[in-house]
Amino acid sequence: MGGITQVSSNRVFGGYQKIFSHDSKELGCKMNFAIYLPPASEEKKVPVIYWLSGLTCTEKNFVEKAGAQRYASENGVAIVGPDTSPRGLNIPGEEDGWDFGTGAGFYVDATREPWSKNYRMFSYVTKELPELINENFPVLPNSQSIMGHSMGGHGALICALKNPGQYRSVSAFAPICNPIKCPWGKKAFDGYMGSVDCNKWADWDATELVKKYQGPPLEILIDQGKEDQFLKDLQLLPENFVQACTNSQMPVILHMHEGYDHSYYFIASFIGQHIQHHMRYLAA
């Protein structure tokens, strides 16, 4: 396999959960990504879903906690999960907080020094990583979807909205829907892009992007727990996104779940439905 090194491989539900490392040109460091290869991939090329994780996560959280492999095996789909930021760059301030820097790349391309050289998670997720996956694994390059959680839900939404036609479908668990209006988003966008570029922040905000989306139709699926503390703290703001979708005639399904929080217990409860949502489009 060109340019990638296998870190681990585990048999699960007839397929393989693998982790690989590679030297990223976009990020300027060694990166890990996880990939689940279903049994069907041993006989033919399969569709692929990209999963983007949330703040503080690595490539391991989803594969160890979400229970997605069973559904991916049953549906014959690969799932790829990258890390959430560059690692080990020794940039001043990189390790100062859990919601900025390491583990908190926010899936944007930074424009502010010293972050602009390496913190290019958007380009990594939408360009470099898919090219690497298409070159090295039995996946269908024109049959891909994207989903994510929290910061990764924000990432999934903006990746789909900023790249019309690249993804067949998009979904999110408890996404940060309107980052230019919440504390997490303001901190990240100011750090990565600077307040002088705040007029450009809208280019990385799903609620703003959906207002001007001109691509192929998307039916956006969002699941949100009502006992999510971050929902109560106004970090997520799904109501703003739904209103923007309604105004723009963008189909969106928002499920609000009694008793569920922001954790992977919540994700594990509904990940099967999300994979089914994507297969409606990937299997077409």
N, C-alpha and C positions, 0 to 999 in steps of 0.2 A: 504494500500500500504506500502510495507516494506521499511523503511528508508528514505522516502521522505514526505515532507509536502507541501500541496497545498497553494500557495500564492495568486493566482488569477485565475479566470475562466470567459471567455467571449464567448458567442455564436456568431459565425460568419460563414456565408455561409453554414449553416446547421450543422457545426461541432463545436468544442470548441478550442479556443486558451487558453492554460493554462500555468502558471508559477509555478514551484515547487522549493523548496530548499532542500538541504540535506547536511550532513557532509561528506566531501570528504576525503578519506584515502590518496589518492595520493597527494593532495594539502594541507592537514592539516588545512582546514578552511571550513566554510559554503559556499556553492556554489548554485547559482540559474541556472536553465535552463528553456527554453521555449519549449513547444511542442504543435503543432497543430494536433488535432485528427479529421480526416475527418468523414463525416456521415457514410461512409462504415465501419469504425472501430467499430461501434456499433453492427455489424453483423458478422464480420470476422476479422482475422488478416490482416494487410495491410503492404505494403513496407514502408521503412523509408528513408528519405534524411536528412543527417546532414548538417547544415549550420554553417560556421565559420565566425564570423564578424571581422572587421578590428580594427585598432588602435583607442583607446579611447572608443570603444563601450562596451555595456553590452549585456545581453540577450534580451533587449527590442528593440534595434534599428531596427533589421530586422523585427520583428513581427509588429511594429508600422508603418514602412515606406515602406516596399518592396511590399506590396500588394500580397503576395504569397498565402494567404489562399484561395482565389477564385480558383486558379489553382490547389492547393492541394486538395480542395474539389471535383473539377470536375474529377480529376484523381485518387482519392481514395488513397492518399499517405500521410503519416505523415511526419512532418518536425520538427526536433529537433535542437534547437540553444542554445549552452552553452554560458556562460560568456567568456571573453577573457583573464582572468588571475585570480590568487588567489586574495582575497580581505582582507584588514584589518590585515595584518600580522605584521605591524610596523617594517619592515626591513629597516634599514638605506638606504636612497636613493630611496626608493620605490615610493615616490611621487614627486621626483625632476623634472621629465620631462614627457611629454605626449607620448613619443615614446619609453619609457623603464620603466619597473616596472608595476605598476597598470594599467590595461587596455592594456597592451602591452606584453603579455606572449609569443608571436611569435610561439606558438604551438611547442616548443622544450622542451626537458628534460634538464634542466640546470645541469652543472657539476661543476660550480664554487661556492664556498661559498660567501655569505650566501644564495644564490638563490637555490642551489641544493636540499635542503630539501623540498621545497614547489613549486617551479616553474617547474612543471612537466606536462605541458599542453598536450604534445604529448601522454603520457601514460593515462592521464585523458580522452582525447577525443577518443582515439582508443581502450581503454580497460575498464576503470571504468564506464564511462558514457553509452556505449552500453550495458554493463551488467545490469546496472540499468534500462535502457529503456526496455530491453528484459524481465526483471523480472516483471515489473510493468505495461506494456502497451500492447495492442493487436497489436503487430508488428511482421513481419516475420524476424527472426534473420539472415537468410541467404539471405535476399533481401534488401540490403542497399547500398546507394550511398552517395556521399559527394560533397559539393560545398562551395564556400566562396568568400569573397571580400577583395582585398588589402592584408593586413597581413593574413586575413582569406583565401584568394585565395592561398597564399603561403602555408598555413596550409593544405588546401584541397589537393593540389598537392603532398605535401610530405607525407601526411597520406596515399594516394593511392599508391604512388610509393614505400614507405617503408613497405607496408603491402599487397603484391600481393595477389589478390583474395578476400580480405576482402570487397572491394567495387565493385559493378557492374559497376559503371561509376563515372566520376569526371568532374567537370566544375568549372570555376572561372570567376569573374568579376575583371578586372584591378588588377591581382595578382602581388605581389612582386616575380618575376620569378627567379631572380639570386641574392639572398641576399648577397652572399659573395663579390659582386662587386658593391653594392649600399650603400649609407650612413646609411639608416635605418638598413639594415642587419648587416653591420660591427659593428655598435654601439651595437645592441642587442646581436650578437654572441660573441663579446668581453666581454660584461657584464655577459652573462649567462654561457659562456664556457671559457673565457680567451684567450688571444693571444697565450699562450703556446699551446693551443689546436687548433690553426687555421687550422692545417692540417686535423682536424676532422670536420671543418665547412662544408665541402662538403657533409657530411652525412645528412645535413639539408637543402640542396639547391636543388630545383627541377631541375634546369638546369644540375647540376652534377649527380643527381640521375637517370635521364632518360637515361644517357649514359650507365648505367650498369643494367638497369631494365631487369629482366628475367621472369616476371610473365605473367599471362593471358593478352590477348590483351586489350588495353584501347583506346577508341577514346576520346581524350581530347578536350573539348570545352572551348574557352576563348573569352570573349567579352571585348573590350577596347575602351574607348572614345578618340577621337583624340584631344579634348580640355582639357584633363586631365592634370593639372599642374604637377602632380607627374610623369607622363609619360615624360613630357618635362624636368623635373629635373633629369631624369635618375635614378629614384627610382625603376622603375618597370621592365624595360628591357625585354619585351616580345619577342623581336627579337632574343635575345640570346637563349631563351627557344625553340622557333620554329626551330632555326637552329640545336640545339642539338637533337630535335625530328626528324628532317629530316635526320640527320646523323645516327640516331639510328633506323630509319624506324618505329617510333612511330607515329600513326595517330594523328594529331592535327588540329583543326579548329580554326583559329584566325579571328574574325570579328572586323574590325576597323570602328568605327562609327563617322561620321562627326558631329561636334557640341556638342557631349556629354562630360561631365566632370567625376569627380570621385565620385559624390554624389549618394544618394539613388534615386534621380530622374532617373539617368541612370539605376540603378538596377531595379527599378519598370518598366521601359520601356521594359526590356528583360527577366524578371524573368519567364514569361510564357514559353518562348522558352527553357529556361534551364530545367524547370520541364519536358517539353515534351522530351527533350534530355535524361533525366534520365529514364523516363517511357519506352523508347524504350528498355531499358535493364532490368528494374525492373519488367515490365509486361511480360517479355519473359518466 
